[in-house]
Amino acid sequence: MGTEIGGGIAGGAVSYLLEKLETFVSREWNLKENINRARQELEIEQRSIEALLRDAASNNDPDHQFTVWIQNVRNQAYAIKDVLDLFWLYQNQETVWRRFKMSHSIDNLIKDIKGSLQRIKEAKDRYHHTMPFIRIPSASSNTDIQVREAHLLNGNVEAVGIEEPTNKLMSWAMKPKQRLEVMFVVGMAGLGKTTLVHSVYERVKKRFDRHVWITASNCKTELDILTLLVEKFGRPVTQRADVVAQACKLLFEKRYVIVLDDLWVKEAWESFKIALPDGKNSRIIITTRRGDIANSCRDGDSIDIHKLQPLSSERAKQLFYQKAFSRNGTCPSGLVEVSESILQKCDGLPLGIIEIGRLLSNKSPTKNEWKTLHDSLESELRSTGKLSNVMKVLAASHKDLPYHLKDCFLYMSIFPENNPVKRRRLVRLWIAEGFVTDEMGKTVEEVGEEYLKELIDRNLIKANEFDFDDLPKSVEVHSLMLKMVLSIAHEENFCSVCTEAERNLAENTRRLSIQKEDFEPSQDLPWVRSFFGFSIGEPKIGSNFKLLKVLDIQGTNMEEFPNVITNLLLLRYLSLRNTNIKSIPRSLNDLRHLETLDLKQTLVTEVPKAVLQLEKLRHLLVYRYNFKEGVPTFGIVQGFKAPKKITGLNNLQTLSFVKASVQSRLTRQLRMIQGLENLTQSRKLGVVELAKEDGARLCQSIGKMPNLHSLSMTSLNLEVALELDAMSTNPPAFLQRLYLNGPLQKLPKWISSLHDLVRIRLKWSSLPENPIPALENLPHLVELHLLDAYTGTQLEFKSAKFPQLKILELRQLEQLKSIVMEEGTLPCLQKLIIVHCSALVHVPRGINKLICLQMLVLHDMPDPFVAMLRKNGGRLQRFVHHIPIIRSYQQGQLVEDLS
């Protein structure tokens, strides 16, 4: 009986469990279906919200209700992106239990989003009668215009530091020219464009038959400027359709000067230009922050551009002292240090200098008062601060940005002050974040470069240093502009910057920029998408950063590859540059979304086969420079050993630097070299340790890379020649940069056909034949560098050759005795560098005819050669006296300034 009862209970329990399991499975299946359906609905909702945010971005003067409402919408847009990414992770979970837990988590999040969107909609409906939705966009707010014009209306123009540009514009305005001429004065907000032009206008206006000043930022439609022009001359505008004829009649056969101050819209200028008669000696002066507009309007020599620069440090100090110490313009000794620190933050921007100086003039001149303002500048610049006017002027440039550039610009909030970011790094980060959209016929990198150029042209981002081809190497934002960017990034929850001891961050922080030592957040941050570490300590990467897409911890104190990285399945950008890691794990193959892997200047010398599964990889950088006391030596670049089946990385754009020779070369590396031919999307390729017998096969592979822009090849050693003749049949037609390191029996003939080549560096080539005739007709060559590349005794540069060359470097040409430069050669040469050419006995003959030459630099040249160029007694000094900068170095140290 007991057995029967026990069996009955057990059977009932099993039936009950089976029934519950069936219900559970049914419910979980329905949950999965509901999640799939909800995902599709969220994707539709996301597109709608994106459109709403685009429209909202055009509202340049929102009220507080609208700002709060749109921020709530933006937060839900973030939440939707998080859920969509979580759904991808959910689909890729290996275990049932993990999938089960995540499905319930996603379902709850979806319910939260739906509830939040409903409440946001109700709030909009509730306050609809007081909440303007999207207003007509305007370039500048009324406050911005009032701030900019205040000094002019009061007749109080700050003219410190603008004497030189004032004289230049005065000369341009008054020089007789039998035509209408236009000058764009371009610069960032607050630089003093209006002040400069007002100074010129007041001096010259009486010398013209008609003169008028128009604030163009008030003009929202194409005919507004013409309407203002007619009204300024006291004529009523009867019909807007007739305003062009009215304006033309007023100016016909008159000598006129017109100022269009603060132009924002190109179409406004185009419509205005149509009405202008070609008055003899007439002048138009246009001020604008939009360098892109000025560049696009420059359609002939009658339109010029003057780029206004920040004040020099001395002029900035003079203006600051004039405002802060209005009685005598002298700074007390006890305030000099803090004054210099404030001036450093102003970075030559007159608006900031004037406003901060005025604020300090009303404070007690004590260290404590001034340091308090110095430390609270960021809060004072915000909308409720005492320096909010500065912020409003700067913010107008951000508000004018098209939607697709706003996040790109806000990204500058991530980088520490006075820490320029490399151009390529920034563009790749934008791409990883999804800011750059695809355009037909262009790579996303090319589109990203266009984005950056526009931000530079708009004077929001400034180029910190330029490369030889006039492209910026690195970029940054003005110090006060950075304060504005940080403020907006904080308000929009775009980025959290950690510089102080504060460890409590917003729960839904999207991006983390750690700029202090030993930072470890005190709470979970599951929604972080980007993590940057700028401190030298070892970074603390949260184990719950499962949605991370960008991890940039270059330059940090790291010895081992953090294992937690391989769990970041959504990662697109990984930079461990300038760390001491020695290897990367095989489990890296889990990062299927990775686009950039940057291991430059690490100790990694081999990448595992797992990398071949990263099908979306676009940039693979694994190399280091082994410098030896600053002297270039052969083999300075240490590359990496690549897997033999590198063919799988079909999206690869950059591959630097791969080793072509290892012990098992025939069975491994030859296959790797053959496999390179499948990397047809490559733009940049670097190969080191190339054996002579591999040259022909490598050339065939390169011939199948039609879009290659940069190519570097280094031979196995100084005894092994580079064999590159096989490329003659199909050289890369769009190649712009070519670096050949190693012996050459002769210069490959195909180099002469590289129409787009802008830089060529030949090192340790030991060519017996003069390479100059093969290079002199390259139409776009800007830089030529020869290092131990020629064993002859003379180089001759013929007339009318090297039409675009700007930089010529001759290094370690031990047998070279003379350089001849015929008249008319090298017409654009700006910089000539001669290094350790010990047999050279004379300055280049004809150097005195190089009228564009700005700099002559000598390194480790014999003293008798240097003596010939000295200002006092140098017998050949007369041939170089026209060169502004002449310097002599020994072992890297400046020894003599011969200028």
C-alpha positions in Angstrom: 0.0 0.0 0.0 2.8 2.3 1.0 4.4 1.5 -2.3 1.2 2.3 -4.2 0.8 5.5 -2.4 4.4 6.5 -3.0 4.1 5.6 -6.6 0.9 7.6 -7.0 2.5 10.6 -5.4 5.6 10.3 -7.6 3.4 9.8 -10.7 1.3 12.9 -9.8 4.5 14.9 -9.2 5.9 13.9 -12.6 2.6 14.8 -14.3 2.5 18.1 -12.5 6.1 18.9 -13.5 5.5 17.9 -17.1 2.4 20.1 -17.2 4.4 23.1 -15.7 7.2 22.4 -18.1 4.8 22.5 -21.1 3.4 25.8 -19.8 6.9 27.2 -19.3 8.1 26.2 -22.7 4.9 27.6 -24.3 5.4 30.8 -22.4 9.1 31.1 -23.2 8.3 30.4 -26.9 5.7 33.2 -26.9 8.2 35.4 -25.1 10.7 34.8 -27.9 8.1 35.6 -30.5 7.1 38.7 -28.6 10.8 39.8 -28.3 11.3 39.3 -32.1 8.2 41.3 -32.8 9.1 44.0 -30.3 12.6 44.3 -31.9 11.1 45.1 -35.2 8.8 47.7 -33.7 11.8 49.2 -31.9 13.7 49.5 -35.1 10.8 51.4 -36.6 10.5 53.6 -33.5 14.3 54.2 -33.6 14.1 55.6 -37.1 11.2 57.8 -36.1 13.1 59.2 -33.1 16.2 59.7 -35.2 14.1 61.9 -37.6 12.7 63.8 -34.6 16.1 64.5 -33.2 17.3 65.7 -36.6 14.5 68.2 -36.7 15.0 69.2 -33.1 18.7 69.9 -33.8 17.6 72.7 -36.1 15.9 74.5 -33.3 18.6 77.0 -32.4 16.8 78.8 -29.6 14.8 76.2 -27.6 13.1 77.0 -24.3 13.6 74.9 -21.1 10.5 72.7 -21.6 11.5 71.8 -25.1 15.1 71.1 -24.0 14.0 68.7 -21.2 11.4 67.0 -23.4 13.9 66.4 -26.2 16.5 65.1 -23.7 14.0 62.5 -22.5 13.4 61.5 -26.1 17.2 61.2 -26.6 17.5 59.0 -23.6 14.9 56.6 -25.0 16.8 56.6 -28.3 19.9 55.4 -26.3 17.7 52.8 -24.5 16.4 51.4 -27.8 20.0 51.1 -29.2 20.9 49.2 -26.0 18.1 46.8 -26.4 18.8 46.2 -30.1 22.4 45.4 -29.2 21.3 43.2 -26.3 19.1 41.3 -28.7 22.1 40.6 -30.9 24.0 39.3 -27.8 20.9 37.2 -26.9 21.0 35.5 -30.2 24.7 34.6 -29.8 24.5 33.2 -26.3 25.7 29.6 -26.3 23.9 28.2 -23.2 20.1 27.9 -22.8 20.3 29.3 -19.2 22.1 32.5 -20.3 19.6 32.9 -23.2 16.7 32.4 -20.8 18.0 35.1 -18.3 18.7 37.6 -21.1 15.4 37.1 -22.8 13.6 38.1 -19.6 15.9 41.0 -19.1 15.2 42.2 -22.7 11.5 41.8 -22.3 11.5 43.9 -19.1 13.6 46.6 -20.9 11.2 46.7 -23.8 8.3 47.2 -21.4 10.2 50.0 -19.7 10.9 51.8 -23.0 7.2 51.5 -24.1 6.1 53.0 -20.8 8.6 55.8 -21.0 7.7 56.7 -24.6 4.0 56.8 -23.6 4.8 59.1 -20.7 6.9 61.4 -23.0 4.0 61.5 -25.4 1.6 62.4 -22.7 3.9 65.2 -21.4 4.1 66.7 -24.9 0.3 66.5 -25.3 -0.2 68.0 -21.8 2.1 71.0 -22.4 1.6 71.3 -26.1 0.1 74.8 -25.9 3.3 76.1 -24.2 5.8 73.9 -25.9 6.9 75.1 -29.4 8.0 72.1 -31.3 10.4 73.0 -34.1 11.1 76.6 -34.8 12.4 78.2 -37.9 16.2 77.7 -37.8 18.4 80.7 -37.5 22.1 80.9 -37.7 22.6 83.1 -34.7 20.4 83.7 -31.7 19.4 87.2 -30.8 21.6 87.0 -27.7 24.6 86.0 -29.9 24.0 89.1 -32.1 23.6 91.4 -29.1 26.9 90.2 -27.6 28.7 90.6 -30.9 27.4 94.1 -31.6 27.5 95.5 -28.1 31.0 96.9 -28.4 30.3 98.5 -31.8 27.1 100.1 -30.6 28.9 101.6 -27.7 31.8 102.8 -29.9 34.1 100.7 -27.7 36.1 98.6 -30.2 38.9 96.5 -28.8 41.6 97.1 -31.3 44.6 95.5 -29.5 46.6 93.2 -31.8 44.8 93.9 -35.0 47.0 96.6 -36.4 48.7 94.3 -39.0 45.5 92.8 -40.5 43.9 96.3 -40.3 46.7 97.8 -42.4 46.5 94.8 -44.8 42.7 95.3 -45.4 43.1 99.0 -45.6 45.6 98.6 -48.4 43.4 96.1 -50.2 40.3 98.4 -49.9 42.0 101.5 -51.1 44.3 100.1 -53.9 42.8 101.2 -57.3 41.4 98.2 -59.2 39.0 98.7 -62.1 36.6 96.0 -60.8 34.6 94.9 -57.9 36.6 92.9 -55.3 35.4 90.8 -52.5 37.3 89.8 -49.2 36.1 87.1 -46.9 37.4 87.6 -43.3 37.3 84.1 -41.8 37.9 82.8 -38.2 36.4 81.1 -35.3 33.7 82.7 -33.1 35.1 85.4 -30.8 38.3 86.0 -32.8 37.5 89.7 -33.5 36.4 89.5 -37.2 33.7 92.1 -36.6 36.0 94.4 -34.6 38.7 94.2 -37.4 36.3 94.9 -40.2 34.5 97.7 -38.3 37.8 99.4 -37.8 38.6 99.3 -41.5 35.1 100.2 -42.5 35.0 103.3 -40.3 38.3 104.5 -41.9 37.4 104.0 -45.5 33.6 104.5 -45.9 33.8 108.2 -46.5 35.9 107.6 -49.6 33.2 105.7 -51.4 30.0 107.0 -53.0 27.9 104.6 -51.0 28.6 102.6 -47.9 26.5 100.2 -45.8 26.9 97.8 -42.9 24.6 94.8 -42.9 24.4 92.2 -40.1 23.9 89.1 -42.3 23.1 86.7 -39.4 19.7 88.4 -39.2 19.0 87.1 -42.7 17.1 83.9 -43.0 16.0 83.9 -46.6 17.9 84.6 -49.9 16.4 88.0 -50.4 16.8 89.3 -46.9 20.2 90.8 -47.4 19.0 92.7 -50.5 15.9 93.9 -48.7 18.1 95.2 -45.8 20.4 96.9 -48.3 17.6 98.8 -50.0 16.1 99.8 -46.6 19.5 101.0 -45.3 19.6 103.5 -48.1 16.2 104.8 -47.0 14.2 103.3 -49.9 11.0 101.3 -49.2 10.8 97.8 -50.6 7.5 97.8 -52.6 7.6 94.2 -53.7 10.2 91.6 -52.7 10.2 90.3 -56.3 11.6 93.7 -57.4 14.3 94.0 -54.7 17.1 92.8 -57.0 16.3 95.5 -59.5 16.1 98.1 -56.8 19.4 97.2 -55.3 21.1 97.2 -58.6 19.7 100.6 -59.5 21.0 102.1 -56.2 24.5 100.9 -56.8 24.7 101.4 -60.6 27.7 103.6 -61.6 28.6 104.1 -57.9 31.8 103.3 -56.1 30.6 101.4 -53.0 31.8 99.5 -50.0 29.4 97.0 -48.3 30.1 94.9 -45.2 28.1 91.7 -44.7 28.9 90.8 -41.1 28.5 87.2 -39.8 27.4 85.4 -43.0 26.0 81.9 -42.3 24.2 80.9 -45.5 26.0 80.6 -48.9 22.7 81.0 -50.8 22.3 84.5 -49.2 25.6 85.6 -50.8 24.8 84.0 -54.1 21.5 85.9 -54.4 23.1 89.1 -53.2 25.9 88.8 -55.7 23.5 88.7 -58.6 22.3 92.3 -57.9 25.8 93.8 -57.7 26.9 95.9 -60.6 30.6 95.7 -61.4 31.4 99.0 -59.9 34.9 100.3 -60.5 37.0 100.1 -57.3 34.1 98.9 -55.3 34.6 96.5 -52.3 32.6 93.9 -50.5 33.9 92.7 -47.1 32.3 89.5 -45.6 32.9 88.2 -42.1 32.1 84.6 -41.4 32.9 81.6 -39.2 32.2 79.4 -42.2 35.4 78.9 -44.0 33.7 76.3 -46.1 31.4 79.0 -47.5 34.3 81.3 -48.2 36.2 78.5 -50.0 33.2 77.5 -52.1 32.6 81.1 -53.2 36.2 81.7 -54.2 35.7 81.4 -58.0 38.3 83.8 -59.3 41.1 86.2 -58.3 38.5 89.0 -57.5 37.5 87.0 -54.4 40.1 86.6 -51.6 40.2 85.2 -48.1 41.9 86.6 -45.0 42.2 84.0 -42.2 42.2 85.8 -38.9 44.6 84.3 -36.4 44.4 84.4 -32.5 46.4 87.0 -30.7 50.0 86.4 -30.0 50.9 85.8 -26.3 52.2 89.3 -25.9 49.1 91.0 -27.5 46.8 88.7 -25.5 48.6 89.7 -22.3 48.3 93.4 -23.2 44.6 93.2 -23.9 43.9 91.1 -20.7 45.8 93.5 -18.5 44.0 96.4 -20.1 40.7 95.0 -19.1 41.5 93.4 -15.8 43.5 96.4 -14.5 41.8 99.2 -16.3 43.5 102.0 -14.2 47.1 101.4 -15.3 47.1 98.1 -17.3 49.8 96.6 -15.0 49.5 93.2 -13.3 50.6 92.9 -9.7 53.5 90.5 -9.3 51.4 88.2 -7.1 48.8 87.7 -9.8 51.2 87.1 -12.8 51.2 83.3 -12.4 47.4 82.9 -12.3 47.0 85.5 -15.1 49.2 83.4 -17.3 47.2 80.3 -16.6 44.0 82.1 -17.5 45.5 83.5 -20.6 46.6 79.9 -21.6 43.0 78.9 -21.4 41.9 81.9 -23.5 44.5 80.8 -26.1 44.5 84.2 -27.9 40.7 84.5 -28.3 39.9 88.2 -27.8 36.2 87.5 -26.7 37.3 85.3 -23.9 40.2 87.6 -22.9 37.9 90.7 -22.8 35.0 89.0 -20.9 37.2 87.3 -18.3 39.3 90.5 -17.9 36.2 92.6 -17.3 34.8 90.1 -14.8 38.1 90.1 -12.9 38.2 93.9 -12.9 35.2 93.9 -10.6 36.8 91.4 -8.2 39.3 91.9 -5.4 42.8 91.6 -6.9 43.8 88.7 -4.6 45.2 85.3 -5.4 42.3 83.6 -3.8 39.6 85.5 -5.8 41.4 84.9 -9.1 42.2 81.3 -8.5 38.5 80.7 -7.6 37.5 82.1 -11.0 40.3 80.1 -12.8 39.1 76.9 -11.2 35.4 77.6 -11.9 35.7 78.7 -15.5 33.7 75.8 -16.9 30.7 76.5 -14.6 30.9 80.3 -15.2 30.7 79.6 -19.0 27.5 77.7 -18.7 24.1 79.3 -19.4 23.6 80.5 -15.8 27.2 81.6 -15.3 28.7 85.1 -15.3 30.5 84.3 -18.6 27.5 82.8 -20.3 27.8 85.4 -23.1 31.0 83.8 -24.3 29.3 80.4 -24.3 26.4 81.8 -26.3 28.6 83.2 -29.0 30.6 80.0 -29.3 27.5 77.7 -29.1 26.0 79.3 -32.2 28.6 77.5 -34.3 27.6 74.2 -32.8 23.9 74.9 -33.3 24.5 75.7 -37.0 26.1 72.3 -37.6 24.2 69.8 -39.8 22.9 66.9 -37.7 25.5 64.4 -38.9 28.4 66.5 -37.7 27.1 67.3 -34.2 28.1 64.1 -32.6 31.4 64.2 -34.4 32.1 67.6 -32.9 31.0 66.5 -29.4 33.4 63.7 -29.6 36.2 66.2 -28.9 34.9 66.3 -25.3 36.6 62.9 -24.8 40.1 64.1 -25.2 42.0 66.0 -22.5 42.9 69.6 -22.9 46.2 70.3 -24.8 46.2 66.7 -26.0 45.8 66.7 -29.8 44.3 63.6 -31.4 45.7 62.1 -34.5 43.5 62.6 -37.6 43.3 59.0 -38.6 42.6 57.9 -35.1 39.7 60.3 -34.8 38.1 59.3 -38.1 38.3 55.6 -37.2 36.7 56.3 -33.9 33.9 58.1 -35.6 33.4 55.2 -37.8 33.3 52.7 -34.9 30.7 54.9 -33.2 28.5 54.8 -36.3 28.7 58.6 -36.9 29.9 58.2 -40.5 27.3 57.2 -43.1 28.0 55.2 -46.3 28.2 57.2 -49.5 28.2 55.6 -53.0 31.7 55.4 -54.5 33.5 56.3 -51.3 35.0 54.4 -48.3 33.7 55.4 -44.9 37.2 56.6 -44.2 37.0 59.0 -47.1 33.6 60.3 -45.9 35.0 60.7 -42.4 37.9 62.8 -43.7 35.3 65.0 -45.4 33.4 65.4 -42.1 36.7 66.5 -40.4 37.6 68.9 -43.2 34.2 70.6 -42.9 34.5 70.9 -39.1 38.0 72.5 -39.6 36.6 74.8 -42.3 33.8 75.8 -40.0 36.5 76.8 -37.4 35.2 74.4 -34.8 38.2 72.1 -34.9 41.7 73.4 -35.5 44.6 71.6 -37.1 47.4 71.3 -34.6 50.1 70.4 -37.1 50.2 69.7 -40.8 51.7 66.9 -42.9 53.8 67.6 -46.0 50.7 67.4 -48.2 48.9 70.1 -46.1 46.6 67.5 -44.4 46.4 67.9 -40.6 48.4 65.3 -38.7 46.5 66.0 -35.5 43.6 68.2 -34.4 42.2 69.7 -31.3 39.6 72.3 -30.2 40.3 75.7 -28.7 40.4 75.7 -24.9 37.3 77.8 -24.4 35.5 75.8 -27.1 36.4 72.7 -25.2 34.6 74.1 -22.2 31.5 74.6 -24.3 31.8 71.1 -25.8 32.1 69.5 -22.3 29.0 71.4 -21.1 26.9 70.2 -24.0 28.3 66.7 -23.7 27.3 66.7 -20.1 23.8 68.0 -20.7 23.1 65.5 -23.5 24.6 62.6 -21.5 27.1 62.1 -24.4 30.2 61.6 -22.4 31.4 61.6 -18.7 34.9 62.9 -18.2 36.6 61.8 -15.0 39.3 64.1 -13.9 38.6 64.4 -10.1 38.0 62.1 -7.2 34.3 61.9 -8.0 33.5 58.2 -8.6 29.7 58.3 -8.8 28.7 58.7 -12.4 25.3 59.0 -14.2 23.7 55.5 -14.3 23.2 55.7 -18.1 26.6 57.1 -19.0 27.4 56.4 -22.7 31.1 57.2 -22.9 33.8 57.3 -20.2 37.0 59.3 -20.5 39.3 58.5 -17.6 41.8 61.3 -17.2 43.1 60.5 -13.7 45.1 57.8 -11.9 43.6 54.7 -10.3 40.0 55.5 -11.2 37.6 52.7 -10.4 33.8 53.5 -10.6 31.8 52.8 -7.5 28.8 51.4 -9.4 28.0 49.2 -12.4 27.9 51.0 -15.7 26.2 48.5 -18.0 25.3 51.0 -20.7 28.9 52.4 -21.4 29.6 52.2 -25.1 33.1 53.8 -25.3 35.9 53.6 -22.7 39.0 55.8 -22.9 42.0 55.8 -20.6 44.4 58.7 -20.7 46.2 58.1 -17.4 49.5 56.2 -17.2 48.1 53.8 -14.6 46.6 50.4 -15.4 43.0 50.9 -16.6 40.1 49.2 -14.8 37.8 47.7 -17.4 34.4 46.8 -16.0 33.4 43.2 -16.4 29.9 44.4 -17.2 30.8 46.6 -20.1 29.0 44.1 -22.4 27.8 46.8 -24.8 31.2 48.4 -25.3 32.0 49.3 -28.9 35.2 51.4 -28.4 38.1 50.6 -26.1 41.0 53.0 -26.4 43.5 52.6 -23.6 46.7 53.4 -25.5 49.7 54.6 -23.5 48.5 53.0 -20.3 50.7 51.0 -18.0 49.8 47.5 -19.2 51.9 44.3 -19.4 49.3 41.7 -20.2 46.4 41.6 -22.5 43.2 41.9 -20.4 41.2 38.7 -20.7 37.9 40.6 -20.2 38.3 42.2 -23.6 37.5 38.9 -25.4 34.0 39.1 -23.8 33.2 42.4 -25.4 31.4 40.9 -28.4 30.2 44.2 -29.8 33.7 45.8 -29.9 34.5 47.6 -33.1 37.7 49.6 -32.1 40.5 48.3 -29.9 43.7 50.3 -29.3 46.4 49.1 -27.0 49.0 51.2 -28.7 52.1 52.2 -26.7 51.6 49.5 -24.1 53.9 46.7 -23.1 51.7 43.7 -24.0 53.6 40.9 -25.7 50.8 38.7 -27.2 47.1 38.6 -28.0 44.9 35.6 -27.2 43.3 33.1 -29.7 39.9 34.0 -28.2 40.1 37.3 -30.0 38.1 35.6 -32.8 35.0 36.2 -30.7 35.2 39.9 -31.5 33.4 39.5 -34.9 32.5 43.2 -35.2 36.1 44.5 -34.8 37.1 47.0 -37.4 40.3 48.5 -36.0 43.0 46.6 -34.1 45.8 49.0 -33.2 48.9 47.4 -31.6 51.5 49.9 -32.7 54.5 50.3 -30.4 53.6 47.2 -28.4 55.8 44.1 -28.0 53.5 41.9 -30.1 55.4 40.2 -32.9 52.8 37.6 -34.0 49.1 37.5 -34.4 47.2 34.2 -34.0 45.1 32.5 -36.7 42.0 33.7 -34.8 42.5 37.2 -36.3 41.5 35.6 -39.7 37.9 35.2 -38.4 37.6 39.0 -37.9 35.9 39.5 -41.3 35.0 43.1 -40.6 38.5 44.1 -39.8 39.6 47.2 -41.7 42.8 48.4 -40.0 45.5 46.0 -38.6 48.5 47.8 -37.2 51.1 45.7 -35.5 54.6 47.2 -35.5 57.1 49.2 -33.5 59.9 51.6 -34.3 63.2 50.6 -32.6 64.9 54.0 -32.4 68.7 54.1 -31.7 69.7 57.6 -30.4 67.5 59.3 -33.1 69.7 58.0 -35.9 67.9 56.3 -38.8 69.2 52.7 -39.1 68.2 49.9 -41.4 65.5 47.6 -40.0 64.1 50.3 -37.6 60.6 49.0 -38.2 59.8 45.7 -36.5 56.8 44.0 -38.1 54.8 40.9 -37.2 54.5 37.4 -38.3 51.1 36.9 -40.0 49.0 33.7 -40.4 49.5 32.1 -43.8 45.9 32.3 -44.8 45.6 36.1 -44.5 43.3 36.0 -47.5 40.1 36.0 -45.3 40.4 39.6 -44.4 38.8 40.9 -47.5 37.7 44.3 -45.9 41.2 45.2 -44.8 42.2 48.8 -45.7 45.4 49.0 -43.7 48.0 46.3 -43.1 51.3 47.4 -41.4 53.8 45.9 -41.1 53.8 42.3 -42.1 57.0 40.1 -42.1 57.7 38.4 -45.4 60.4 36.2 -44.2 60.5 33.6 -41.3 62.3 30.3 -40.8 59.6 28.2 -42.5 59.3 30.7 -45.3 58.5 28.3 -48.2 55.7 26.6 -46.4 54.2 29.7 -44.7 55.2 33.1 -45.7 55.2 32.5 -49.5 51.5 31.5 -49.1 50.9 34.6 -47.1 52.5 36.8 -49.8 50.3 35.0 -52.4 47.3 35.6 -50.2 47.8 39.3 -50.2 46.4 39.5 -53.7 42.9 38.9 -52.2 43.2 42.1 -50.1 41.8 44.1 -53.0 40.4 46.8 -50.8 43.8 47.7 -49.3 44.7 51.4 -49.2 47.9 51.1 -47.1 50.4 48.1 -47.1 53.7 47.7 -45.3 56.0 44.7 -45.8 59.3 44.1 -44.1 62.0 41.5 -44.3 61.4 40.9 -48.0 63.7 38.3 -49.7 64.8 38.9 -53.3 63.0 35.8 -54.6 59.7 37.0 -53.1 59.7 40.3 -54.8 58.1 39.2 -58.1 55.3 37.4 -56.3 54.7 40.4 -54.0 54.5 42.7 -57.1 51.9 40.4 -58.6 49.8 40.6 -55.4 50.2 44.4 -55.3 49.1 44.6 -58.9 45.6 43.4 -57.7 45.2 46.2 -55.2 43.8 48.9 -57.5 43.0 51.3 -54.7 46.4 51.2 -53.0 47.5 54.7 -51.8 50.5 54.0 -49.6 53.2 51.3 -50.1 56.2 50.5 -47.9 58.7 47.7 -48.7 61.8 46.8 -46.8 64.4 44.2 -47.9 65.5 41.3 -45.7 68.9 43.1 -45.0 71.4 45.4 -46.6 72.9 42.6 -48.6 69.6 41.6 -50.2 68.2 43.7 -53.1 64.6 44.6 -53.6 63.4 43.0 -56.8 60.4 45.1 -58.0 60.6 45.1 -61.8 57.6 42.7 -62.0 55.3 45.5 -61.1 55.9 47.3 -64.4 52.9 45.6 -66.0 50.4 46.8 -63.5 51.6 49.4 -61.0 49.0 50.8 -58.5 47.6 53.7 -60.5 46.5 55.8 -57.4 49.6 55.4 -55.3 50.4 58.6 -53.4 53.2 57.5 -51.0 56.0 55.1 -51.8 58.7 54.0 -49.3 61.5 51.7 -50.5 64.1 50.6 -48.0 67.0 48.5 -49.2 69.4 48.0 -52.1 68.1 48.6 -55.6 70.1 47.5 -58.7 68.2 50.2 -60.6 65.2 52.4 -60.0 62.1 50.6 -61.2 60.8 52.2 -64.4 57.2 52.0 -63.3 57.8 54.7 -60.6 57.9 57.3 -63.4 54.3 56.5 -64.3 52.9 57.1 -60.8 50.9 60.2 -61.7 49.4 60.7 -58.2 52.6 60.2 -56.3 53.1 63.0 -53.7 55.9 61.5 -51.5 58.8 59.1 -52.3 61.5 58.0 -49.9 64.4 56.0 -51.1 66.6 54.7 -48.3 69.8 52.5 -48.5 69.1 52.1 -52.2 72.8 52.6 -53.2 71.8 53.4 -56.8 74.8 53.8 -59.1 72.6 55.7 -61.6 71.2 59.2 -60.8 67.5 58.7 -59.8 66.6 62.4 -60.5 65.7 62.1 -64.2 63.2 59.3 -63.4 61.4 61.4 -60.8 61.6 65.0 -62.1 58.4 64.8 -64.3 56.1 63.5 -61.6 53.4 66.2 -61.7 52.2 66.0 -58.0 55.4 65.1 -56.2 55.7 67.2 -53.0 58.4 65.5 -51.0 61.6 63.7 -52.1 63.8 62.0 -49.5 67.1 60.3 -50.5 69.0 58.5 -47.7 72.1 56.6 -48.8 70.2 56.2 -52.1 72.8 57.3 -54.6 76.5 56.6 -55.0 77.3 59.2 -57.6 79.1 62.5 -57.2 76.6 65.0 -58.7 72.9 65.7 -58.6 71.4 67.9 -61.3 68.0 69.5 -61.2 67.0 70.7 -64.7 64.9 73.8 -65.5 61.1 73.5 -65.3 61.3 70.1 -63.4 59.8 69.1 -60.1 56.9 71.5 -60.6 55.2 70.9 -57.1 58.1 69.7 -54.9 58.1 71.5 -51.6 60.5 69.4 -49.4 63.8 67.9 -50.6 65.9 65.9 -48.1 69.4 64.6 -49.0 70.8 62.4 -46.3 74.0 60.3 -46.1 75.0 60.7 -49.7 78.6 60.1 -48.9 80.0 60.5 -52.5 78.0 63.6 -53.4 80.3 66.5 -54.2 78.0 69.0 -56.0 74.4 69.9 -56.5 73.4 71.9 -59.6 70.0 73.6 -59.7 69.3 75.2 -63.1 67.2 78.4 -63.2 63.5 77.6 -63.2 63.8 74.3 -61.4 62.1 73.4 -58.2 59.8 76.5 -58.4 57.8 75.6 -55.3 60.6 74.3 -53.0 60.1 75.6 -49.5 62.4 73.3 -47.4 65.9 71.9 -48.2 67.5 69.5 -45.7 71.1 68.3 -46.1 72.3 65.7 -43.7 75.8 64.1 -43.3 76.9 64.7 -46.9 80.5 65.0 -45.9 81.9 65.3 -49.5 79.7 68.2 -50.5 82.0 71.2 -50.9 79.6 73.9 -52.1 76.0 75.0 -51.5 73.8 73.9 -54.3 74.6 76.0 -57.4 71.5 78.0 -58.3 70.1 78.0 -54.7 69.9 81.8 -55.0 67.2 81.4 -57.7 64.9 79.4 -55.5 62.6 82.3 -54.5 60.1 80.2 -52.5 62.7 78.6 -50.3 61.9 79.3 -46.7 64.2 77.0 -44.8 67.7 75.5 -45.2 68.5 72.9 -42.5 71.9 71.3 -42.1 72.6 68.3 -39.9 76.1 66.9 -39.1 77.7 68.8 -42.0 81.5 69.6 -41.9 82.4 72.9 -40.2 84.1 74.3 -43.4 80.8 73.9 -45.2 78.9 75.6 -42.4 81.5 78.4 -42.2 80.8 79.3 -45.8 77.3 80.3 -44.9 78.0 82.4 -41.8 76.7 86.0 -41.8 80.0 87.4 -40.9 82.6 86.5 -43.4 81.0 83.5 -45.0 82.1 83.6 -48.6 78.9 82.0 -50.0 76.5 83.7 -47.7 75.3 86.0 -50.5 73.8 82.9 -52.2 71.5 82.1 -49.2 70.8 85.5 -47.7 67.2 85.4 -49.1 66.3 82.3 -47.1 64.5 83.3 -43.9 65.6 80.3 -41.8 69.0 78.7 -41.9 70.0 76.4 -39.1 72.9 74.0 -38.4 72.6 71.0 -36.1 75.2 68.5 -34.7 74.0 65.2 -33.3 70.4 66.5 -33.1 71.3 69.7 -31.2 71.0 73.2 -32.6 74.5 74.5 -32.9 74.1 77.6 -35.0 71.4 79.9 -36.3 72.7 81.2 -39.6 69.5 83.1 -40.6 
